Amino acid sequence: MISEPELVDEPGPDPAATAATDTRDTLDAPRRAWSRRPWLGAVGGAVVASAVWAGGLFVYDWVGPGLGGYRTDRDPCRVAHLDGLASVLGSERGEGSRPPQKREHPALFRWNCSVRLAAGPSAYDVVIDYELHRKTDPGPELGAEMDTLGYERTGDLGDVSYVDAGDDDSVRLVVLDGQAVLRMFVMPNVSPTDGGIAPEADPKAPTAGPAALRTHAVEDMRQLMSALKS
């Protein structure tokens, strides 16, 4: 007859070994956590940096470049005193040779106007063109244009200025100041009825050579730039 199997007592867990295992796990836990932290920190830093970079692009695209305080609510020909040019060309100031033109666009603001100095046959026209670029940098394109036209680069005004003082009693001054481009052309008035020929100058009227016109145009442009930002 097969008898019942005898029950044999299994040895229980060794309390000393269990305590040693628990102690080792406790000591290893910080090392395992530390080994993961550099990787997690790098990923977290990259995510934060990407978010900041993307946020910066969003803010720049939304706000646009700084306009340097230049305003669009002032007629440049009205706020331009032109005291320097008037002192050598005649103090009498008349209406411009053509109506002012104002163009408004989200990317570009432009105002073109003119002032006539000294009534009579020796009158001069001062043409002012004011551009405010709201989205892009006008510098590279303007520099290429001035090089093509042969303008002389100077450091008299703004970020950079260009001048073309010819030998025909005229001067052309162009200024880049941040996002603003300002042009001032000073030339003898030529009426279409004269066949494109300037009338004979009045001997008693004030006259100025290209060098004097350039000096006074720079002074008057500086005043105009300040007036457009005040």
DRENDO-1510 file (C-alpha; in Angstrom, 1 decimal, always signed):
<recs>
REC; n; res; u; v; w
REC; 1; MET; +0.0; +0.0; +0.0 .
REC; 2; ILE; +1.2; +3.5; -0.9 .
REC; 3; SER; +1.4; +5.6; +2.1 .
REC; 4; GLU; +0.8; +9.4; +2.2 .
REC; 5; PRO; +3.9; +11.4; +1.3 .
REC; 6; GLU; +5.6; +12.9; +4.2 .
REC; 7; LEU; +5.6; +16.6; +4.5 .
REC; 8; VAL; +9.0; +18.2; +4.6 .
REC; 9; ASP; +9.5; +21.6; +5.9 .
REC; 10; GLU; +10.9; +24.0; +3.2 .
REC; 11; PRO; +13.5; +26.4; +4.6 .
REC; 12; GLY; +12.1; +29.9; +4.8 .
REC; 13; PRO; +13.8; +33.0; +3.4 .
REC; 14; ASP; +16.9; +34.1; +5.1 .
REC; 15; PRO; +16.2; +37.3; +6.9 .
REC; 16; ALA; +19.8; +38.5; +6.6 .
REC; 17; ALA; +19.8; +37.9; +2.8 .
REC; 18; THR; +16.5; +39.8; +2.4 .
REC; 19; ALA; +17.8; +42.7; +4.3 .
REC; 20; ALA; +20.9; +42.8; +2.2 .
REC; 21; THR; +18.9; +42.8; -1.0 .
REC; 22; ASP; +16.6; +45.6; +0.2 .
REC; 23; THR; +19.6; +47.7; +1.2 .
REC; 24; ARG; +21.3; +47.2; -2.2 .
REC; 25; ASP; +18.1; +48.2; -4.1 .
REC; 26; THR; +17.8; +51.2; -1.9 .
REC; 27; LEU; +21.4; +52.3; -2.7 .
REC; 28; ASP; +21.1; +51.6; -6.4 .
REC; 29; ALA; +17.9; +53.5; -6.9 .
REC; 30; PRO; +19.5; +57.0; -6.8 .
REC; 31; ARG; +22.2; +55.9; -9.2 .
REC; 32; ARG; +19.7; +54.6; -11.7 .
REC; 33; ALA; +17.6; +57.7; -11.5 .
REC; 34; TRP; +20.7; +59.9; -11.9 .
REC; 35; SER; +21.8; +58.0; -15.0 .
REC; 36; ARG; +18.5; +58.9; -16.6 .
REC; 37; ARG; +18.4; +62.6; -15.6 .
REC; 38; PRO; +21.1; +63.9; -18.1 .
REC; 39; TRP; +19.1; +62.4; -21.0 .
REC; 40; LEU; +15.8; +63.7; -19.8 .
REC; 41; GLY; +17.4; +67.2; -19.0 .
REC; 42; ALA; +18.8; +67.4; -22.5 .
REC; 43; VAL; +15.4; +66.6; -24.1 .
REC; 44; GLY; +13.7; +69.0; -21.8 .
REC; 45; GLY; +16.2; +71.8; -22.6 .
REC; 46; ALA; +15.8; +71.2; -26.3 .
REC; 47; VAL; +12.0; +71.4; -26.0 .
REC; 48; VAL; +12.2; +74.6; -24.1 .
REC; 49; ALA; +14.7; +76.1; -26.5 .
REC; 50; SER; +12.6; +75.2; -29.5 .
REC; 51; ALA; +9.5; +76.7; -27.8 .
REC; 52; VAL; +11.4; +80.0; -27.1 .
REC; 53; TRP; +12.8; +80.1; -30.6 .
REC; 54; ALA; +9.4; +79.5; -32.2 .
REC; 55; GLY; +7.8; +82.0; -29.9 .
REC; 56; GLY; +10.5; +84.6; -30.9 .
REC; 57; LEU; +9.7; +84.0; -34.6 .
REC; 58; PHE; +6.0; +84.4; -33.9 .
REC; 59; VAL; +6.5; +87.6; -32.0 .
REC; 60; TYR; +8.8; +89.1; -34.7 .
REC; 61; ASP; +6.3; +88.1; -37.4 .
REC; 62; TRP; +3.4; +89.6; -35.5 .
REC; 63; VAL; +5.1; +92.8; -34.3 .
REC; 64; GLY; +7.4; +93.4; -37.3 .
REC; 65; PRO; +10.8; +95.2; -37.2 .
REC; 66; GLY; +11.1; +98.3; -35.1 .
REC; 67; LEU; +10.3; +101.5; -37.1 .
REC; 68; GLY; +12.6; +103.8; -35.0 .
REC; 69; GLY; +9.8; +106.1; -34.0 .
REC; 70; TYR; +9.0; +107.2; -37.6 .
REC; 71; ARG; +5.4; +108.4; -38.0 .
REC; 72; THR; +3.0; +108.2; -40.9 .
REC; 73; ASP; +0.7; +111.0; -39.9 .
REC; 74; ARG; +2.8; +114.0; -41.0 .
REC; 75; ASP; +3.2; +115.5; -44.4 .
REC; 76; PRO; +7.0; +115.6; -44.8 .
REC; 77; CYS; +6.8; +118.8; -47.0 .
REC; 78; ARG; +4.9; +120.6; -44.2 .
REC; 79; VAL; +7.1; +119.6; -41.4 .
REC; 80; ALA; +10.3; +120.3; -43.3 .
REC; 81; HIS; +11.5; +123.8; -42.5 .
REC; 82; LEU; +14.1; +123.9; -45.3 .
REC; 83; ASP; +15.8; +126.9; -43.6 .
REC; 84; GLY; +19.2; +126.1; -45.0 .
REC; 85; LEU; +18.1; +125.8; -48.6 .
REC; 86; ALA; +15.9; +128.8; -48.3 .
REC; 87; SER; +18.8; +130.9; -47.1 .
REC; 88; VAL; +20.6; +130.4; -50.3 .
REC; 89; LEU; +17.8; +129.9; -52.8 .
REC; 90; GLY; +15.3; +132.4; -51.5 .
REC; 91; SER; +13.0; +132.5; -48.5 .
REC; 92; GLU; +9.8; +132.7; -50.4 .
REC; 93; ARG; +8.1; +129.3; -50.2 .
REC; 94; GLY; +5.3; +128.4; -52.5 .
REC; 95; GLU; +3.2; +125.4; -53.4 .
REC; 96; GLY; +4.8; +122.3; -54.8 .
REC; 97; SER; +5.2; +121.6; -58.4 .
REC; 98; ARG; +2.7; +118.7; -58.2 .
REC; 99; PRO; +0.1; +117.4; -55.7 .
REC; 100; PRO; +1.4; +115.2; -52.9 .
REC; 101; GLN; +1.0; +111.5; -53.2 .
REC; 102; LYS; +0.4; +109.2; -50.2 .
REC; 103; ARG; +0.4; +105.5; -50.4 .
REC; 104; GLU; -0.5; +103.2; -47.5 .
REC; 105; HIS; +0.2; +99.4; -47.5 .
REC; 106; PRO; +0.8; +96.9; -44.7 .
REC; 107; ALA; +4.4; +96.4; -46.0 .
REC; 108; LEU; +5.2; +99.8; -47.2 .
REC; 109; PHE; +4.2; +103.4; -46.5 .
REC; 110; ARG; +5.2; +106.1; -48.9 .
REC; 111; TRP; +4.7; +109.9; -49.1 .
REC; 112; ASN; +6.0; +112.0; -52.1 .
REC; 113; CYS; +5.7; +115.7; -52.2 .
REC; 114; SER; +7.5; +118.9; -53.3 .
REC; 115; VAL; +8.1; +122.5; -52.3 .
REC; 116; ARG; +9.0; +125.4; -54.5 .
REC; 117; LEU; +11.5; +127.9; -53.2 .
REC; 118; ALA; +12.0; +131.4; -54.6 .
REC; 119; ALA; +9.2; +132.6; -56.9 .
REC; 120; GLY; +10.1; +133.8; -60.3 .
REC; 121; PRO; +12.3; +132.5; -63.1 .
REC; 122; SER; +15.0; +131.2; -60.7 .
REC; 123; ALA; +12.7; +129.0; -58.6 .
REC; 124; TYR; +14.0; +125.7; -57.3 .
REC; 125; ASP; +11.9; +122.6; -56.6 .
REC; 126; VAL; +12.7; +120.5; -53.5 .
REC; 127; VAL; +11.2; +117.0; -54.0 .
REC; 128; ILE; +10.9; +114.9; -50.9 .
REC; 129; ASP; +10.2; +111.1; -50.9 .
REC; 130; TYR; +9.6; +109.3; -47.6 .
REC; 131; GLU; +9.4; +105.5; -47.4 .
REC; 132; LEU; +8.8; +103.4; -44.3 .
REC; 133; HIS; +9.4; +99.7; -44.9 .
REC; 134; ARG; +7.3; +97.7; -42.4 .
REC; 135; LYS; +8.3; +94.1; -43.2 .
REC; 136; THR; +11.7; +93.9; -44.9 .
REC; 137; ASP; +15.1; +95.5; -44.6 .
REC; 138; PRO; +15.5; +98.1; -47.4 .
REC; 139; GLY; +19.3; +98.4; -46.9 .
REC; 140; PRO; +20.7; +95.8; -49.4 .
REC; 141; GLU; +18.4; +96.9; -52.2 .
REC; 142; LEU; +19.0; +100.6; -51.6 .
REC; 143; GLY; +22.7; +100.1; -51.5 .
REC; 144; ALA; +22.7; +98.3; -54.9 .
REC; 145; GLU; +20.5; +101.0; -56.4 .
REC; 146; MET; +22.9; +103.8; -55.2 .
REC; 147; ASP; +25.9; +101.9; -56.5 .
REC; 148; THR; +24.3; +101.5; -59.9 .
REC; 149; LEU; +23.5; +105.2; -60.1 .
REC; 150; GLY; +26.9; +106.2; -59.0 .
REC; 151; TYR; +26.0; +108.0; -55.8 .
REC; 152; GLU; +28.7; +108.8; -53.3 .
REC; 153; ARG; +28.4; +107.1; -49.9 .
REC; 154; THR; +28.7; +109.3; -46.9 .
REC; 155; GLY; +28.2; +109.0; -43.1 .
REC; 156; ASP; +26.5; +112.4; -42.6 .
REC; 157; LEU; +23.0; +111.1; -41.7 .
REC; 158; GLY; +21.2; +108.0; -40.4 .
REC; 159; ASP; +22.8; +104.5; -40.8 .
REC; 160; VAL; +24.2; +105.6; -44.2 .
REC; 161; SER; +23.6; +108.4; -46.6 .
REC; 162; TYR; +24.2; +108.8; -50.3 .
REC; 163; VAL; +24.7; +112.0; -52.3 .
REC; 164; ASP; +24.9; +113.0; -55.9 .
REC; 165; ALA; +25.9; +116.6; -56.4 .
REC; 166; GLY; +26.1; +117.3; -60.1 .
REC; 167; ASP; +27.4; +120.4; -61.9 .
REC; 168; ASP; +23.9; +121.5; -62.9 .
REC; 169; ASP; +23.0; +123.4; -59.7 .
REC; 170; SER; +21.2; +120.4; -58.3 .
REC; 171; VAL; +21.8; +117.9; -55.5 .
REC; 172; ARG; +20.2; +114.5; -54.7 .
REC; 173; LEU; +20.4; +113.2; -51.1 .
REC; 174; VAL; +19.3; +109.8; -50.0 .
REC; 175; VAL; +19.3; +108.5; -46.4 .
REC; 176; LEU; +18.8; +105.1; -44.9 .
REC; 177; ASP; +17.8; +105.2; -41.2 .
REC; 178; GLY; +16.6; +101.8; -40.0 .
REC; 179; GLN; +13.5; +101.0; -41.8 .
REC; 180; ALA; +13.1; +104.5; -43.3 .
REC; 181; VAL; +14.4; +105.7; -46.6 .
REC; 182; LEU; +14.3; +109.5; -47.3 .
REC; 183; ARG; +15.2; +111.2; -50.5 .
REC; 184; MET; +15.6; +115.0; -51.1 .
REC; 185; PHE; +16.2; +116.2; -54.6 .
REC; 186; VAL; +16.9; +119.9; -55.1 .
REC; 187; MET; +16.9; +121.1; -58.7 .
REC; 188; PRO; +16.1; +124.2; -60.8 .
REC; 189; ASN; +12.4; +124.4; -61.8 .
REC; 190; VAL; +11.9; +123.5; -65.4 .
REC; 191; SER; +8.4; +124.2; -66.7 .
REC; 192; PRO; +7.0; +122.0; -69.5 .
REC; 193; THR; +6.2; +125.2; -71.5 .
REC; 194; ASP; +10.0; +125.9; -71.6 .
REC; 195; GLY; +10.6; +122.8; -73.6 .
REC; 196; GLY; +12.6; +121.2; -70.8 .
REC; 197; ILE; +15.1; +124.0; -70.6 .
REC; 198; ALA; +15.6; +125.8; -67.3 .
REC; 199; PRO; +14.7; +129.5; -67.5 .
REC; 200; GLU; +17.4; +132.1; -67.4 .
REC; 201; ALA; +18.2; +132.9; -63.8 .
REC; 202; ASP; +17.5; +136.3; -62.4 .
REC; 203; PRO; +20.9; +138.0; -61.7 .
REC; 204; LYS; +19.4; +139.5; -58.5 .
REC; 205; ALA; +18.2; +136.1; -57.2 .
REC; 206; PRO; +20.2; +134.1; -54.7 .
REC; 207; THR; +22.3; +131.3; -56.2 .
REC; 208; ALA; +24.2; +128.4; -54.8 .
REC; 209; GLY; +26.6; +125.9; -56.2 .
REC; 210; PRO; +26.4; +122.1; -55.7 .
REC; 211; ALA; +28.7; +122.2; -52.6 .
REC; 212; ALA; +26.5; +124.7; -50.8 .
REC; 213; LEU; +23.4; +122.9; -51.8 .
REC; 214; ARG; +24.7; +119.7; -50.4 .
REC; 215; THR; +25.7; +121.3; -47.1 .
REC; 216; HIS; +22.3; +122.8; -46.6 .
REC; 217; ALA; +20.4; +119.8; -47.9 .
REC; 218; VAL; +22.1; +117.7; -45.2 .
REC; 219; GLU; +21.1; +120.3; -42.5 .
REC; 220; ASP; +17.5; +120.3; -43.7 .
REC; 221; MET; +17.3; +116.6; -44.0 .
REC; 222; ARG; +18.5; +116.2; -40.4 .
REC; 223; GLN; +15.7; +118.5; -39.3 .
REC; 224; LEU; +13.1; +116.6; -41.4 .
REC; 225; MET; +14.1; +113.3; -39.9 .
REC; 226; SER; +13.7; +114.6; -36.4 .
REC; 227; ALA; +10.3; +116.1; -37.2 .
REC; 228; LEU; +9.0; +112.8; -38.6 .
REC; 229; LYS; +9.9; +111.1; -35.4 .
REC; 230; SER; +8.6; +113.7; -32.9 .
</recs>
